[in-house]
């Protein structure tokens, strides 16, 4: 049996430097594809999309809402070729009914221990329309190493620098942040993987630079201390989402190789100023993630926020516009208030205004988004600031003997199927 796994193209943030990380969802899913299936993988963000008439089954792994329009094009073309289509991933779980209209089967939720039964159904001619495990997560101990060998590694290079490999040590999140759908997707219970399993997977990755894509590294202090202690001997350098704001934890994170964190900056308070300073004091870089368009912001508040960002010595900043994704608390609120302006998913890229802001017009929020990017990077471009961050990690690698020069090939521009 032969199956093609496709990760569809998605439009990147306006103003952001375009680069491509190896996708996480497809390689985690691929680990659940049994050996009796011949698997080929296409990441349309870096590879040309080739519709293979010889495959028995086409599978689409869709992470982002804005990937859906392209995923539906691909699925529809394969079905016109009489090749069955299955779809899964975060965006499919968020848009299950709509995705079902473009697929022979949708797989909702986490695949560990479950996906082979779908393939058996397909092989025996009894494929079901829906395999729904969304609110029934598998035993976390079933989560093994991702199948990264399906990646064309030479494609994930930017200006001669290999991009980070993605890995996760936990699933679920006990927090319930208003713009986030993780509570719906992965549950509000923190589910850590066995640390020995995580360390074995990290050690097996040839890349020295990793991105820990856990929803939050601020959920369990004892577990964090154990994880970071086990990571120290690996000498990996890594990036993550926020880490628990605790000196002992941050000191150990730095020893374990923390390079920089994505830290939400949601106001101009001393709490945020001190949190950034604490990270920097431990030698950890900071890329601020800044959400624009919240109900407590007006135009003047965004001006003040950008001034604040320039004061607090951020290494980088990523600006996004609040986007009401399905199954998030903020979408429920906006729907109740009649403030959703568009359900055109190609606009859900976090750089477009798809709702009615409370304290400014749509046009003003769009203008302030561009102002924020342009002002923060006015004196030093995004590429320059990223280069400075890479210099810091290279110095760390040279100090502990892990630096390796990588000569990679430039990725090919993807070709897109047109109707």
C-alpha positions as CSV (number, residue, x, y, z in Angstrom):
1,X,0.0,0.0,0.0
2,X,1.3,3.5,-0.9
3,X,0.3,6.7,0.8
4,X,1.3,10.3,0.1
5,X,1.3,12.6,3.1
6,X,1.0,16.3,2.3
7,X,1.6,19.4,4.4
8,X,-0.1,22.2,2.5
9,X,1.3,25.6,1.8
10,X,0.3,28.5,4.0
11,X,0.8,32.3,3.6
12,X,3.3,33.8,6.1
13,X,2.9,36.9,8.2
14,X,3.2,40.2,6.4
15,X,6.4,42.0,7.4
16,X,7.9,38.8,8.8
17,X,11.1,37.3,7.2
18,X,10.0,34.2,5.5
19,X,11.7,31.0,6.6
20,X,10.5,27.4,7.0
21,X,10.9,25.2,10.1
22,X,10.5,21.4,9.6
23,X,6.9,20.8,10.4
24,X,6.1,18.9,13.6
25,X,2.6,17.5,13.1
26,X,3.4,15.4,10.0
27,X,6.5,13.8,11.5
28,X,4.7,12.9,14.7
29,X,1.8,11.5,12.7
30,X,4.2,9.6,10.4
31,X,5.5,7.6,13.4
32,X,2.0,6.0,13.6
33,X,2.1,4.8,9.9
34,X,3.0,1.1,10.0
35,X,5.8,-0.4,8.0
36,X,3.6,-2.1,5.5
37,X,2.7,1.3,4.1
38,X,5.1,3.0,1.7
39,X,5.0,6.6,2.7
40,X,6.0,9.6,0.7
41,X,6.0,13.1,2.1
42,X,5.5,16.5,0.5
43,X,5.9,19.8,2.5
44,X,4.5,22.2,0.0
45,X,6.1,25.1,1.7
46,X,9.5,24.0,0.5
47,X,8.8,21.2,-2.1
48,X,6.8,21.2,-5.4
49,X,3.4,19.6,-5.1
50,X,3.3,16.5,-7.3
51,X,0.0,14.7,-7.6
52,X,1.0,11.1,-7.6
53,X,-1.4,8.9,-9.6
54,X,0.2,5.7,-8.2
55,X,-0.8,6.3,-4.5
56,X,-3.6,4.3,-2.9
57,X,-4.4,7.0,-0.4
58,X,-3.7,10.7,0.0
59,X,-3.4,12.1,3.6
60,X,-3.3,15.8,4.4
61,X,-1.8,17.0,7.7
62,X,-3.2,20.5,8.3
63,X,-2.0,22.6,11.2
64,X,-3.3,26.1,10.6
65,X,-6.7,27.5,9.7
66,X,-5.2,29.5,6.9
67,X,-3.9,26.2,5.3
68,X,-7.4,24.9,4.8
69,X,-8.2,26.6,1.5
70,X,-5.1,25.1,-0.1
71,X,-5.7,21.7,1.7
72,X,-9.2,21.6,0.2
73,X,-7.8,22.3,-3.3
74,X,-5.4,19.4,-3.0
75,X,-8.0,17.1,-1.5
76,X,-10.5,17.9,-4.2
77,X,-8.0,17.3,-7.0
78,X,-7.1,13.9,-5.6
79,X,-10.7,12.9,-5.3
80,X,-11.2,13.9,-8.9
81,X,-8.4,11.5,-9.7
82,X,-10.4,8.8,-7.8
83,X,-7.8,8.6,-5.0
84,X,-9.4,8.6,-1.5
85,X,-8.4,11.4,0.8
86,X,-8.0,11.4,4.6
87,X,-7.4,14.6,6.6
88,X,-6.2,15.3,10.1
89,X,-4.3,17.8,12.2
90,X,-5.1,20.8,14.4
91,X,-7.0,22.7,11.8
92,X,-9.1,19.7,10.8
93,X,-10.1,19.1,14.4
94,X,-11.1,22.8,14.6
95,X,-13.1,22.7,11.3
96,X,-14.2,19.0,11.3
97,X,-17.5,19.4,9.5
98,X,-16.1,21.6,6.8
99,X,-13.1,19.4,6.3
100,X,-15.4,16.3,6.0
101,X,-16.9,17.8,2.9
102,X,-13.5,17.5,1.1
103,X,-12.3,14.2,2.4
104,X,-13.4,10.5,2.5
105,X,-12.4,10.4,6.2
106,X,-11.4,12.9,8.8
107,X,-9.2,11.9,11.8
108,X,-9.8,14.1,14.8
109,X,-7.5,14.2,17.8
110,X,-4.2,12.4,18.6
111,X,-3.1,9.5,16.5
112,X,-1.0,7.3,18.8
113,X,-2.4,3.8,19.0
114,X,-5.3,4.7,16.8
115,X,-4.3,5.3,13.2
116,X,-3.5,1.8,12.1
117,X,-7.1,0.8,12.6
118,X,-8.1,3.4,10.1
119,X,-5.7,1.9,7.6
120,X,-7.1,-1.6,8.3
121,X,-10.6,-0.3,7.6
122,X,-9.4,1.3,4.4
123,X,-7.7,-1.9,3.3
124,X,-10.8,-3.9,4.0
125,X,-13.2,-1.5,2.3
126,X,-14.9,-0.2,5.4
127,X,-13.4,3.3,5.8
128,X,-15.6,5.4,8.1
129,X,-16.3,9.0,7.5
130,X,-15.1,10.2,10.9
131,X,-12.6,8.9,13.4
132,X,-13.2,11.1,16.4
133,X,-10.7,10.8,19.4
134,X,-10.7,14.6,20.0
135,X,-11.7,14.4,23.7
136,X,-10.2,11.0,24.4
137,X,-6.4,11.5,24.3
138,X,-4.2,8.3,24.2
139,X,-1.9,7.2,27.0
140,X,1.0,9.7,26.8
141,X,3.4,6.9,27.1
142,X,2.5,5.8,23.6
143,X,4.1,9.0,22.2
144,X,7.4,7.9,20.8
145,X,10.0,9.6,18.7
146,X,8.8,11.5,15.6
147,X,9.6,10.0,12.2
148,X,12.0,12.8,11.0
149,X,13.6,10.8,8.3
150,X,10.7,11.7,6.0
151,X,11.9,15.3,5.9
152,X,14.0,16.6,3.0
153,X,16.4,18.3,5.4
154,X,18.3,20.3,2.8
155,X,15.1,22.3,2.3
156,X,15.0,23.7,5.8
157,X,17.8,26.2,5.5
158,X,17.9,29.9,5.6
159,X,21.0,31.8,4.4
160,X,23.1,28.7,5.0
161,X,21.8,28.1,8.5
162,X,19.9,24.9,9.2
163,X,16.6,25.5,10.9
164,X,15.7,24.1,14.3
165,X,14.2,20.6,14.7
166,X,10.9,20.6,16.6
167,X,10.2,18.3,19.6
168,X,7.7,18.2,22.4
169,X,8.0,17.0,26.0
170,X,4.3,17.3,27.0
171,X,0.8,17.8,25.7
172,X,-2.2,19.6,27.1
173,X,-2.3,22.9,29.0
174,X,-4.0,23.7,32.3
175,X,-4.2,27.4,31.3
176,X,-7.2,28.7,29.4
177,X,-5.9,31.8,27.6
178,X,-8.6,33.8,25.7
179,X,-7.1,33.6,22.1
180,X,-6.0,29.9,22.4
181,X,-7.7,26.7,21.3
182,X,-5.3,24.3,23.0
183,X,-7.8,23.6,25.8
184,X,-10.3,22.3,23.1
185,X,-7.7,20.3,21.2
186,X,-5.4,18.8,23.8
187,X,-7.4,19.2,27.0
188,X,-6.8,21.3,30.0
189,X,-4.8,18.7,31.8
190,X,-1.0,18.8,31.7
191,X,0.2,15.5,30.2
192,X,4.0,15.2,30.4
193,X,5.8,12.5,28.4
194,X,8.2,10.2,30.4
195,X,11.4,12.2,30.7
196,X,13.6,9.3,29.7
197,X,11.6,9.0,26.5
198,X,12.0,12.7,25.7
199,X,15.7,12.7,26.4
200,X,16.2,9.7,24.2
201,X,14.3,11.4,21.3
202,X,16.3,14.6,21.7
203,X,19.6,12.7,21.8
204,X,18.6,10.9,18.5
205,X,18.1,14.2,16.6
206,X,21.3,15.1,14.7
207,X,20.6,18.8,14.8
208,X,22.1,20.5,17.8
209,X,19.4,23.2,17.8
210,X,15.8,22.4,18.9
211,X,12.5,24.1,19.3
212,X,10.5,22.7,22.3
213,X,7.0,23.3,21.0
214,X,5.2,22.5,24.3
215,X,2.3,24.8,24.9
216,X,3.9,26.1,28.1
217,X,6.9,25.3,30.2
218,X,5.3,26.9,33.2
219,X,2.9,24.2,34.3
220,X,4.8,21.9,36.8
221,X,8.0,23.2,38.5
222,X,9.2,19.8,39.8
223,X,8.8,18.2,36.3
224,X,10.7,21.2,34.7
225,X,13.6,20.8,37.1
226,X,13.8,17.1,36.4
227,X,13.6,17.7,32.6
228,X,16.2,20.5,32.4
229,X,18.6,18.5,34.7
230,X,18.3,15.6,32.3
231,X,18.9,17.9,29.3
232,X,22.2,19.4,30.6
233,X,24.4,16.5,29.3
234,X,22.9,16.7,25.8
235,X,24.4,20.2,25.3
236,X,21.6,21.0,22.9
237,X,20.6,24.6,22.3
238,X,16.9,25.2,22.3
239,X,14.1,27.7,22.0
240,X,10.7,27.4,23.7
241,X,7.5,29.1,24.6
242,X,7.4,30.8,28.1
243,X,9.2,29.2,31.0
244,X,8.2,29.4,34.6
245,X,9.2,32.8,36.0
246,X,11.5,31.4,38.7
247,X,15.2,32.0,39.2
248,X,16.1,28.4,40.0
249,X,14.2,27.1,37.0
250,X,15.7,29.8,34.6
251,X,19.2,29.1,35.9
252,X,18.8,25.4,35.2
253,X,17.1,26.1,31.8
254,X,20.2,28.2,30.8
255,X,22.5,25.4,31.9
256,X,20.4,23.0,29.9
257,X,20.9,25.1,26.7
258,X,18.0,27.5,26.6
259,X,18.9,29.9,23.8
260,X,15.8,32.2,23.7
261,X,12.1,32.1,24.6
262,X,9.0,33.4,23.0
263,X,7.5,35.6,25.7
264,X,4.1,37.2,25.5
265,X,4.2,40.9,26.2
266,X,0.6,42.0,26.8
267,X,1.1,45.3,28.7
268,X,3.6,47.9,29.8
269,X,3.7,46.9,33.4
270,X,6.7,46.4,35.7
271,X,5.8,42.7,35.9
272,X,6.6,42.4,32.2
273,X,9.7,44.6,32.4
274,X,11.1,42.5,35.3
275,X,10.2,39.2,33.6
276,X,12.2,40.2,30.5
277,X,15.1,41.4,32.7
278,X,15.2,38.1,34.6
279,X,15.4,36.1,31.4
280,X,18.2,38.3,30.1
281,X,20.0,38.2,33.4
282,X,20.2,34.4,33.0
283,X,21.6,34.7,29.5
284,X,18.4,33.7,27.8
285,X,17.3,35.8,24.8
286,X,13.8,37.0,24.3
287,X,11.5,37.2,21.3
288,X,8.4,39.1,22.4
289,X,5.1,37.9,21.0
290,X,2.8,40.9,20.9
291,X,-0.9,40.6,20.3
292,X,-2.6,43.7,18.8
293,X,-6.3,44.5,18.8
294,X,-7.4,43.4,22.3
295,X,-10.4,45.1,23.8
296,X,-8.2,47.0,26.3
297,X,-6.1,48.6,23.5
298,X,-6.8,51.7,21.5
299,X,-4.4,53.5,19.0
300,X,-2.6,55.4,21.8
301,X,-2.1,52.2,23.8
302,X,-0.4,50.5,20.9
303,X,1.9,53.5,20.4
304,X,2.9,53.2,24.1
305,X,3.3,49.5,23.8
306,X,5.8,49.8,20.9
307,X,7.7,52.5,22.8
308,X,7.9,50.1,25.8
309,X,9.2,47.2,23.7
310,X,12.1,49.4,22.5
311,X,12.9,50.2,26.1
312,X,13.1,46.7,27.5
313,X,15.9,45.3,25.3
314,X,14.0,42.6,23.4
315,X,16.1,40.7,21.0
316,X,13.2,40.2,18.6
317,X,9.5,40.9,18.4
318,X,6.7,39.2,16.5
319,X,3.5,41.2,16.1
320,X,0.2,39.5,15.3
321,X,-3.4,40.7,15.1
322,X,-5.9,39.1,17.5
323,X,-7.6,36.4,15.4
324,X,-10.8,34.6,16.7
325,X,-10.0,31.0,15.8
326,X,-12.8,28.4,16.2
327,X,-13.2,26.9,19.7
328,X,-11.4,29.7,21.4
329,X,-12.9,31.8,24.3
330,X,-12.4,35.0,22.3
331,X,-14.4,33.7,19.3
332,X,-17.3,32.7,21.5
333,X,-17.3,36.2,23.0
334,X,-17.1,37.9,19.5
335,X,-19.8,35.7,18.1
336,X,-22.1,36.6,21.0
337,X,-21.4,40.3,20.4
338,X,-21.8,40.0,16.6
339,X,-18.2,41.2,15.9
340,X,-16.9,38.5,13.5
341,X,-16.5,40.1,10.1
342,X,-15.1,37.2,8.1
343,X,-15.0,33.4,8.0
344,X,-12.8,33.4,4.9
345,X,-10.0,31.2,6.4
346,X,-7.3,32.4,4.0
347,X,-7.6,35.7,6.0
348,X,-6.9,34.0,9.3
349,X,-3.1,34.5,9.0
350,X,-2.9,36.8,12.1
351,X,-1.9,39.8,10.0
352,X,-5.5,40.6,8.9
353,X,-8.4,42.1,10.9
354,X,-11.3,39.7,10.7
355,X,-13.3,41.1,13.6
356,X,-14.6,44.5,14.7
357,X,-12.1,46.0,17.2
358,X,-13.7,47.6,20.3
359,X,-11.7,50.9,20.4
360,X,-10.6,51.6,16.8
361,X,-11.6,50.9,13.2
362,X,-10.5,47.9,11.2
363,X,-8.3,50.2,9.1
364,X,-6.7,51.8,12.1
365,X,-5.7,48.4,13.6
366,X,-4.3,47.3,10.3
367,X,-2.2,50.5,10.1
368,X,-1.0,50.0,13.7
369,X,0.1,46.5,12.9
370,X,2.3,47.8,10.1
371,X,3.5,50.7,12.4
372,X,4.5,48.2,15.1
373,X,6.7,46.1,12.7
374,X,8.2,49.1,10.9
375,X,9.0,51.0,14.1
376,X,10.5,48.1,16.1
377,X,12.8,47.2,13.2
378,X,13.5,50.7,12.0
379,X,17.1,50.9,13.2
380,X,18.0,47.2,12.8
381,X,16.2,44.8,10.4
382,X,14.6,41.6,11.5
383,X,17.4,39.7,9.7
384,X,20.0,41.7,11.5
385,X,18.5,41.0,14.9
386,X,18.1,37.4,14.2
387,X,21.7,37.3,13.1
388,X,22.7,38.7,16.5
389,X,20.8,35.9,18.2
390,X,22.5,33.4,16.1
391,X,25.9,34.9,17.0
392,X,25.0,34.3,20.7
393,X,24.2,30.7,20.2
394,X,27.3,30.1,18.0
395,X,29.4,31.5,20.8
396,X,27.8,29.1,23.3
397,X,28.3,26.2,21.0
398,X,32.0,27.1,20.4
399,X,32.4,27.3,24.2
400,X,31.2,23.8,24.8
401,X,32.5,22.2,21.6
402,X,29.2,21.5,19.9
403,X,29.4,24.1,17.0
404,X,29.2,22.5,13.6
405,X,29.3,24.5,10.4
406,X,26.5,23.5,8.1
407,X,26.5,24.0,4.3
408,X,23.0,23.6,3.1
409,X,21.2,24.0,-0.2
410,X,18.7,26.8,-0.8
411,X,15.1,25.5,-0.8
412,X,13.3,25.3,-4.1
413,X,10.4,27.5,-4.6
414,X,7.2,25.5,-4.3
415,X,4.9,25.0,-7.3
416,X,1.2,25.3,-6.6
417,X,-1.7,23.5,-8.3
418,X,-4.2,25.8,-9.9
419,X,-7.7,24.9,-10.8
